[in-house]
């Protein structure tokens, strides 16, 4: 089961395994195509249906797509060492409000804006 963390929040990376583990946490299973060849659950729950799994994957895709801006920003931000140098130079020149570091971060945030509307429920 794959997850990403962002600002203290953990969100799922969409997939069949993640969907099944979200729907039936703690269960053990094997799957062949869309059929369970083994499903064990200590709580006695039935295996999720393929329709339930597909609906959960769709929910996970919506969440994953919402946080695309975060993944894009991560790739676009300058290296942290370069950011520290920018901050150092801005501090030395007394230009924290609109120095090179602020300009570099603003450029990334403008290129990859956070989506409008409410954040999806995790």
N, CA, C and O of each residue as an XYZ file, in Angstrom:
488
protein
N       0.854     -1.163      0.000
C       0.000      0.000      0.000
C       0.902      1.229      0.000
O       1.762      1.380      0.868
N       0.701      2.083     -0.961
C       1.581      3.238     -1.136
C       0.868      4.517     -0.709
O      -0.301      4.743     -1.024
N       1.612      5.340      0.015
C       1.112      6.632      0.447
C       2.195      7.683      0.247
O       3.386      7.373      0.214
N       1.760      8.926      0.117
C       2.662     10.070      0.096
C       2.321     10.937      1.292
O       1.175     10.970      1.740
N       3.311     11.632      1.802
C       3.085     12.555      2.905
C       3.345     13.973      2.424
O       4.290     14.240      1.682
N       2.472     14.874      2.870
C       2.595     16.277      2.504
C       2.013     17.119      3.625
O       0.836     16.988      3.962
N       2.838     17.983      4.204
C       2.418     18.867      5.292
C       1.690     18.102      6.400
O       0.644     18.539      6.878
N       2.242     16.977      6.796
C       1.670     16.197      7.877
C       0.467     15.363      7.490
O      -0.104     14.677      8.338
N       0.071     15.406      6.228
C      -1.071     14.622      5.756
C      -0.556     13.469      4.918
O       0.424     13.604      4.186
N      -1.218     12.353      5.032
C      -0.855     11.179      4.249
C      -2.004     10.895      3.288
O      -3.158     10.773      3.697
N      -1.667     10.793      2.002
C      -2.721     10.491      1.032
C      -2.311      9.297      0.177
O      -1.123      9.069     -0.051
N      -3.313      8.526     -0.301
C      -3.007      7.283     -1.006
C      -2.529      7.511     -2.435
O      -2.963      8.437     -3.120
N      -1.624      6.640     -2.859
C      -1.260      6.549     -4.271
C      -2.234      5.525     -4.854
O      -2.268      4.385     -4.390
N      -3.024      5.903     -5.857
C      -4.089      5.017     -6.340
C      -3.585      3.670     -6.835
O      -2.540      3.575     -7.479
N      -4.343      2.644     -6.522
C      -4.025      1.308     -6.984
C      -4.958      0.295     -6.360
O      -5.624      0.578     -5.365
N      -5.002     -0.870     -6.941
C      -5.878     -1.926     -6.441
C      -5.483     -2.311     -5.022
O      -6.347     -2.463     -4.158
N      -4.187     -2.470     -4.773
C      -3.749     -2.873     -3.436
C      -4.101     -1.821     -2.393
O      -4.550     -2.157     -1.297
N      -3.902     -0.564     -2.723
C      -4.235      0.507     -1.788
C      -5.737      0.539     -1.537
O      -6.175      0.714     -0.400
N      -6.524      0.372     -2.592
C      -7.978      0.387     -2.446
C      -8.452     -0.752     -1.537
O      -9.272     -0.535     -0.645
N      -7.943     -1.949     -1.759
C      -8.365     -3.095     -0.938
C      -7.954     -2.873      0.516
O      -8.740     -3.127      1.429
N      -6.730     -2.401      0.732
C      -6.277     -2.175      2.102
C      -7.023     -1.031      2.786
O      -7.143     -1.015      4.011
N      -7.517     -0.088      2.014
C      -8.338      0.986      2.588
C      -9.718      0.457      2.945
O     -10.268      0.785      3.997
N     -10.275     -0.368      2.056
C     -11.617     -0.911      2.292
C     -11.646     -1.980      3.379
O     -12.610     -2.063      4.141
N     -10.603     -2.793      3.455
C     -10.544     -3.896      4.427
C      -9.170     -3.905      5.102
O      -8.361     -4.801      4.864
N      -8.914     -2.894      5.950
C      -7.601     -2.831      6.589
C      -7.310     -4.091      7.403
O      -8.180     -4.621      8.095
N      -6.086     -4.545      7.303
C      -5.657     -5.714      8.065
C      -5.950     -7.041      7.416
O      -5.513     -8.078      7.915
N      -6.675     -7.043      6.321
C      -6.976     -8.315      5.652
C      -5.758     -8.787      4.868
O      -4.853     -8.016      4.550
N      -5.771    -10.067      4.575
C      -4.702    -10.667      3.778
C      -5.367    -11.283      2.553
O      -6.421    -11.912      2.651
N      -4.742    -11.095      1.412
C      -5.417    -11.516      0.200
C      -4.439    -11.735     -0.940
O      -3.314    -11.237     -0.932
N      -4.906    -12.495     -1.920
C      -4.232    -12.663     -3.201
C      -5.287    -12.424     -4.268
O      -6.456    -12.767     -4.097
N      -4.859    -11.838     -5.356
C      -5.786    -11.465     -6.410
C      -5.228    -11.925     -7.743
O      -4.034    -11.782     -8.005
N      -6.091    -12.477     -8.586
C      -5.726    -12.834     -9.948
C      -6.697    -12.106    -10.864
O      -7.890    -12.411    -10.896
N      -6.167    -11.133    -11.613
C      -7.001    -10.232    -12.411
C      -7.991     -9.536    -11.477
O      -7.575     -8.723    -10.652
N      -9.273     -9.828    -11.581
C     -10.264     -9.178    -10.713
C     -10.899    -10.167     -9.738
O     -11.951     -9.882     -9.167
N     -10.271    -11.320     -9.544
C     -10.840    -12.362     -8.682
C      -9.894    -12.646     -7.513
O      -8.694    -12.845     -7.701
N     -10.454    -12.662     -6.318
C      -9.663    -13.033     -5.148
C      -9.420    -14.540     -5.179
O     -10.362    -15.323     -5.301
N      -8.161    -14.940     -5.068
C      -7.852    -16.368     -4.958
C      -7.704    -16.739     -3.487
O      -7.758    -17.915     -3.124
N      -7.516    -15.726     -2.645
C      -7.466    -15.921     -1.193
C      -7.883    -14.627     -0.547
O      -7.435    -13.553     -0.948
N      -8.751    -14.721      0.464
C      -9.124    -13.550      1.246
C      -9.336    -13.988      2.679
O     -10.207    -14.808      2.971
N      -8.524    -13.429      3.575
C      -8.630    -13.748      4.999
C      -8.788    -12.444      5.758
O      -8.073    -11.470      5.521
N      -9.747    -12.453      6.682
C      -9.998    -11.252      7.463
C     -10.327    -11.668      8.891
O     -11.301    -12.386      9.119
N      -9.524    -11.222      9.850
C      -9.723    -11.605     11.248
C     -11.037    -11.079     11.816
O     -11.523    -11.590     12.825
N     -11.611    -10.072     11.182
C     -12.888     -9.515     11.641
C     -14.081    -10.177     10.949
O     -15.225     -9.801     11.204
N     -13.831    -11.148     10.085
C     -14.904    -11.881      9.411
C     -15.578    -11.119      8.283
O     -16.663    -11.503      7.848
N     -14.963    -10.053      7.803
C     -15.569     -9.288      6.704
C     -15.395    -10.035      5.391
O     -14.431    -10.774      5.195
N     -16.341     -9.824      4.509
C     -16.265    -10.381      3.164
C     -15.272     -9.579      2.335
O     -14.982     -8.421      2.638
N     -14.764    -10.200      1.301
C     -13.883     -9.484      0.369
C     -14.680     -8.363     -0.301
O     -15.871     -8.531     -0.566
N     -14.049     -7.238     -0.576
C     -14.770     -6.176     -1.286
C     -15.099     -6.616     -2.710
O     -14.378     -7.414     -3.309
N     -16.171     -6.094     -3.227
C     -16.531     -6.393     -4.614
C     -15.642     -5.582     -5.544
O     -15.031     -4.595     -5.132
N     -15.575     -6.004     -6.796
C     -14.770     -5.264     -7.760
C     -15.325     -3.857     -7.936
O     -14.558     -2.921     -8.164
N     -16.644     -3.688     -7.834
C     -17.260     -2.363     -7.939
C     -16.821     -1.470     -6.776
O     -16.551     -0.285     -6.971
N     -16.750     -2.035     -5.570
C     -16.270     -1.266     -4.416
C     -14.808     -0.845     -4.618
O     -14.419      0.282     -4.310
N     -14.026     -1.769     -5.135
C     -12.603     -1.484     -5.372
C     -12.460     -0.377     -6.407
O     -11.664      0.544     -6.221
N     -13.221     -0.455     -7.495
C     -13.145      0.576     -8.540
C     -13.580      1.938     -7.999
O     -12.966      2.954     -8.324
N     -14.624      1.971     -7.186
C     -15.083      3.236     -6.606
C     -14.012      3.828     -5.688
O     -13.801      5.041     -5.684
N     -13.344      2.987     -4.920
C     -12.277      3.464     -4.035
C     -11.090      3.977     -4.849
O     -10.483      4.986     -4.492
N     -10.758      3.289     -5.934
C      -9.666      3.759     -6.794
C     -10.014      5.133     -7.361
O      -9.154      6.013     -7.403
N     -11.249      5.332     -7.793
C     -11.669      6.637     -8.317
C     -11.520      7.727     -7.253
O     -11.070      8.834     -7.549
N     -11.901      7.407     -6.018
C     -11.752      8.364     -4.916
C     -10.270      8.695     -4.707
O      -9.905      9.855     -4.517
N      -9.425      7.662     -4.745
C      -7.995      7.861     -4.555
C      -7.387      8.676     -5.698
O      -6.498      9.497     -5.471
N      -7.860      8.454     -6.920
C      -7.367      9.228     -8.075
C      -7.721     10.699     -7.899
O      -6.897     11.569     -8.182
N      -8.940     10.991     -7.433
C      -9.335     12.381     -7.198
C      -8.415     13.045     -6.172
O      -7.995     14.187     -6.355
N      -8.106     12.326     -5.098
C      -7.208     12.858     -4.070
C      -5.810     13.057     -4.653
O      -5.196     14.108     -4.466
N      -5.318     12.056     -5.350
C      -3.976     12.110     -5.926
C      -3.861     13.273     -6.911
O      -2.857     13.986     -6.920
N      -4.882     13.460     -7.732
C      -4.873     14.554     -8.704
C      -4.914     15.914     -8.020
O      -4.282     16.861     -8.489
N      -5.651     16.022     -6.912
C      -5.705     17.282     -6.176
C      -4.299     17.694     -5.733
O      -3.935     18.866     -5.822
N      -3.517     16.733     -5.260
C      -2.188     17.027     -4.738
C      -1.098     17.025     -5.818
O       0.089     17.012     -5.491
N      -1.485     17.038     -7.091
C      -0.505     17.112     -8.172
C       0.357     18.370     -8.040
O       1.555     18.339     -8.318
N      -0.249     19.457     -7.620
C       0.518     20.700     -7.461
C       1.693     20.501     -6.511
O       2.774     21.047     -6.734
N       1.488     19.728     -5.460
C       2.542     19.473     -4.476
C       3.697     18.707     -5.113
O       4.863     19.040     -4.897
N       3.371     17.685     -5.894
C       4.426     16.900     -6.541
C       5.165     17.739     -7.588
O       6.384     17.639     -7.721
N       4.429     18.555     -8.320
C       5.070     19.428     -9.311
C       5.971     20.463     -8.652
O       7.073     20.731     -9.129
N       5.498     21.042     -7.555
C       6.319     22.018     -6.842
C       7.599     21.377     -6.321
O       8.677     21.967     -6.396
N       7.473     20.178     -5.798
C       8.639     19.485     -5.249
C       9.746     19.366     -6.297
O      10.926     19.540     -5.993
N       9.350     19.070     -7.522
C      10.325     18.942     -8.608
C      10.865     20.304     -9.060
O      12.009     20.404     -9.504
N      10.043     21.346     -8.945
C      10.414     22.649     -9.496
C      11.197     23.538     -8.525
O      11.921     24.433     -8.963
N      11.064     23.307     -7.223
C      11.791     24.155     -6.271
C      13.300     24.042     -6.493
O      13.808     22.971     -6.827
N      14.000     25.140     -6.306
C      15.464     25.061     -6.384
C      16.002     24.107     -5.303
O      15.362     23.884     -4.275
N      17.167     23.565     -5.562
C      17.825     22.708     -4.583
C      17.906     23.437     -3.242
O      18.099     24.653     -3.206
N      17.763     22.709     -2.154
C      17.740     23.347     -0.830
C      19.038     24.107     -0.528
O      19.020     25.120      0.171
N      20.152     23.618     -1.055
C      21.421     24.326     -0.826
C      21.403     25.692     -1.531
O      21.893     26.690     -1.003
N      20.830     25.702     -2.724
C      20.706     26.975     -3.440
C      19.739     27.903     -2.710
O      19.956     29.113     -2.648
N      18.674     27.329     -2.161
C      17.721     28.153     -1.409
C      18.379     28.765     -0.177
O      18.135     29.927      0.145
N      19.211     27.989      0.511
C      19.910     28.530      1.681
C      20.840     29.673      1.273
O      20.937     30.679      1.977
N      21.512     29.519      0.153
C      22.388     30.587     -0.313
C      21.577     31.836     -0.658
O      21.987     32.952     -0.340
N      20.421     31.645     -1.314
C      19.559     32.790     -1.634
C      19.130     33.499     -0.356
O      19.173     34.727     -0.274
N      18.713     32.716      0.645
C      18.303     33.308      1.914
C      19.457     34.058      2.570
O      19.278     35.172      3.061
N      20.630     33.454      2.579
C      21.801     34.097      3.169
C      22.060     35.446      2.502
O      22.251     36.460      3.173
N      22.063     35.439      1.162
C      22.321     36.684      0.424
C      21.231     37.716      0.701
O      21.522     38.904      0.844
N      19.982     37.269      0.777
C      18.873     38.200      1.054
C      18.972     38.775      2.465
O      18.692     39.955      2.675
N      19.368     37.948      3.432
C      19.544     38.431      4.809
C      20.669     39.457      4.860
O      20.521     40.524      5.456
N      21.787     39.127      4.235
C      22.943     40.037      4.241
C      22.606     41.383      3.591
O      23.104     42.426      4.015
N      21.756     41.350      2.555
C      21.420     42.601      1.866
C      20.186     43.278      2.467
O      19.774     44.345      2.012
N      19.596     42.645      3.502
C      18.408     43.235      4.136
C      17.194     43.219      3.229
O      16.330     44.090      3.324
N      17.126     42.230      2.350
C      16.061     42.187      1.350
C      15.228     40.902      1.502
O      15.116     40.118      0.560
N      14.653     40.696      2.677
C      13.877     39.474      2.907
C      12.487     39.517      2.264
O      11.960     38.483      1.853
N      11.899     40.700      2.178
C      10.521     40.798      1.708
C      10.358     40.442      0.233
O       9.359     39.832     -0.148
N      11.321     40.813     -0.591
C      11.175     40.541     -2.027
C      12.520     40.195     -2.669
O      12.800     40.593     -3.799
N      13.340     39.454     -1.936
C      14.654     39.068     -2.430
C      14.601     37.901     -3.398
O      13.533     37.515     -3.872
N      15.759     37.352     -3.681
C      15.868     36.281     -4.672
C      15.158     34.995     -4.215
O      14.586     34.278     -5.036
N      15.196     34.708     -2.909
C      14.532     33.489     -2.428
C      13.021     33.605     -2.591
O      12.379     32.685     -3.098
N      12.455     34.720     -2.167
C      11.010     34.932     -2.308
C      10.622     34.869     -3.781
O       9.600     34.271     -4.121
N      11.402     35.463     -4.642
C      11.102     35.450     -6.078
C      11.129     34.022     -6.627
O      10.264     33.644     -7.417
N      12.117     33.233     -6.209
C      12.214     31.850     -6.697
C      11.035     31.008     -6.222
O      10.486     30.219     -6.992
N      10.644     31.171     -4.961
C       9.530     30.396     -4.418
C       8.218     30.851     -5.053
O       7.383     30.021     -5.412
N       8.033     32.168     -5.194
C       6.817     32.688     -5.838
C       6.680     32.166     -7.265
O       5.578     31.837     -7.705
N       7.786     32.091     -7.982
C       7.755     31.608     -9.369
C       7.217     30.175     -9.419
O       6.396     29.853    -10.278
N       7.671     29.317     -8.510
C       7.209     27.925     -8.474
C       5.736     27.862     -8.080
O       4.958     27.132     -8.693
N       5.355     28.623     -7.061
C       3.965     28.599     -6.602
C       3.014     29.132     -7.677
O       1.894     28.641     -7.814
N       3.454     30.122     -8.427
C       2.615     30.651     -9.505
C       2.517     29.662    -10.664
O       1.466     29.557    -11.297
N       3.590     28.942    -10.947
C       3.581     27.960    -12.032
C       2.757     26.722    -11.672
O       2.210     26.051    -12.547
N       2.678     26.433    -10.375
C       1.960     25.238     -9.908
C       1.039     25.624     -8.755
O       1.320     25.307     -7.599
N      -0.070     26.314     -9.070
C      -0.941     26.802     -8.000
C      -1.714     25.663     -7.310
O      -1.997     24.619     -7.896
N      -2.030     25.919     -6.059
C      -2.874     24.994     -5.308
C      -4.275     25.055     -5.920
O      -4.750     26.144     -6.243
N      -4.945     23.913     -6.087
C      -6.293     23.932     -6.666
C      -7.264     24.744     -5.808
O      -7.137     24.819     -4.586
N      -8.216     25.336     -6.478
C      -9.267     26.059     -5.752
C     -10.251     25.048     -5.195
O     -10.327     23.909     -5.656
N     -10.989     25.479     -4.210
C     -11.991     24.606     -3.609
C     -11.438     23.840     -2.428
O     -10.249     23.910     -2.117
N     -12.319     23.113     -1.781
C     -11.897     22.391     -0.569
C     -10.969     21.223     -0.878
O     -11.049     20.589     -1.930
N     -10.098     20.970      0.070
C      -9.202     19.818     -0.026
C     -10.028     18.539      0.134
O     -10.927     18.504      0.974
N      -9.756     17.502     -0.634
C     -10.547     16.280     -0.499
C     -10.338     15.611      0.860
O      -9.276     15.721      1.473
N     -11.361     14.929      1.303
C     -11.259     14.198      2.572
C     -10.361     13.001      2.405
O     -10.478     12.242      1.442
N      -9.456     12.840      3.361
C      -8.552     11.715      3.329
C      -9.145     10.635      4.187
O      -8.557      9.562      4.324
